[in-house]
């Protein structure tokens, strides 16, 4: 005799009441719960659990392929800029907009990612960004002139700006809290592959084929990423809040403020900063736009970027920390290759090898940091990373033109190890402190501020380098006078130089050599000043990490 179905079922059996439905009675026997149980109390794991684990890594492969594709395009076009300029008959300043346009649109979209994901749905929006990035990459490669290329680079940067924070959010929602550090380690590895592979791959493609293929290479990667996304990705079970209205004022102020700031940073050094009316105008627009944007977002009901999440102390401190840390990280990525080529006489290939060693050391440090997150207090790991990075930057202050390859590479390796130990625990702590429904907004805001911190760092350090060289040259030339005995000793050595037959020729050649050496030494001292500033910054960040709350642990596993 069939047992009667109870009128109410416990919450652990949500499908119980449906047994009364006719279609259930026809298709399933009375013991269907035991046959289709997903959580057996004994025996080996059920097959659905295995499929979920495979699906987790399939999601990781899908989103990381899209992220690597986007990060690759940030650096791959740099080495081909001269070829693009010559092919499209453009000047150096005009061709630089191929890079600037991408960075500006990328920076504008970054903080909007969480809001757009809520508005359109995570899977739909992520898939649209991959499609748009792939299509615009092909159109960039096929661009017949510079204005067309810049237009499609703007669209490409807008699509790519959402891929990085979206992939970070998806991984945090896919992996359980105890595996968040591992997820961020995987994400950090993907982030590092772009800067490591980009310059080398871009140079090889440009030399052997054409600059257009640095864009065409994204097409097959985008197609594969889209297929994986359609198979593996799904929207989270927790429904995000619905967007009822669009904050057009906030959106416009964000575009004005971030766009003006990024253009000012990218073009400021070439325009001699605030001596240019164009840069002054951009600075005023950036200040007005960002100030009004913050006021608007704090008092509107449906903000484009929810700044209220900064009330969380751990997230706020982590955001400020990463902004300052990226100042030093991005700064060394720019300064070291410049030093290698301008002062050490390295070829671009050798300079690239020095930078690759930094990237490889960061790669392994990220993997180690992911393992240590649940074992060691992450704040201690971050502080130790700052110490190692600061020591590496301080060793760079000992650079001189006579150092060998490994003497230049080793401080960069230390700096890379420190960056890896900082990145994973700090990112995991900051985003793990955000409420689950706000992870998308938190990730977008975190990445926007991090990107702006890196941009400001590069702009300021390059400006300090240029102006510092002028200041040091001024002080060095004060010692170049006829009454300096060391100068006369150097001049006496000119008799042994070939090709100097007359006293007049000797004097003119000697002054030329002397002026070149003064410029060289002034530039070296300016590099040392920049490296010293970066070292001080890393050392100053050590105590800041302990302002964050210590993560709570459950049975030795970090919980957020």
Secondary structure as GFF3:
##gff-version 3
##sequence-region A 1 560
A	DSSP	three_ten_helix	16	20	.	.	.	ID=ss1
A	DSSP	alpha_helix	22	27	.	.	.	ID=ss2
A	DSSP	alpha_helix	32	35	.	.	.	ID=ss3
A	DSSP	alpha_helix	47	76	.	.	.	ID=ss4
A	DSSP	alpha_helix	81	87	.	.	.	ID=ss5
A	DSSP	alpha_helix	92	95	.	.	.	ID=ss6
A	DSSP	alpha_helix	97	110	.	.	.	ID=ss7
A	DSSP	alpha_helix	113	120	.	.	.	ID=ss8
A	DSSP	alpha_helix	122	141	.	.	.	ID=ss9
A	DSSP	alpha_helix	146	174	.	.	.	ID=ss10
A	DSSP	three_ten_helix	177	179	.	.	.	ID=ss11
A	DSSP	alpha_helix	180	208	.	.	.	ID=ss12
A	DSSP	alpha_helix	213	232	.	.	.	ID=ss13
A	DSSP	alpha_helix	248	267	.	.	.	ID=ss14
A	DSSP	three_ten_helix	273	275	.	.	.	ID=ss15
A	DSSP	alpha_helix	277	299	.	.	.	ID=ss16
A	DSSP	three_ten_helix	307	311	.	.	.	ID=ss17
A	DSSP	alpha_helix	313	342	.	.	.	ID=ss18
A	DSSP	alpha_helix	348	372	.	.	.	ID=ss19
A	DSSP	alpha_helix	378	396	.	.	.	ID=ss20
A	DSSP	alpha_helix	405	432	.	.	.	ID=ss21
A	DSSP	three_ten_helix	436	438	.	.	.	ID=ss22
A	DSSP	alpha_helix	439	477	.	.	.	ID=ss23
A	DSSP	alpha_helix	485	492	.	.	.	ID=ss24
A	DSSP	three_ten_helix	493	496	.	.	.	ID=ss25
A	DSSP	alpha_helix	503	541	.	.	.	ID=ss26
A	DSSP	three_ten_helix	543	547	.	.	.	ID=ss27
A	DSSP	beta_strand	552	554	.	.	.	ID=ss28
A	DSSP	beta_strand	557	559	.	.	.	ID=ss29
###
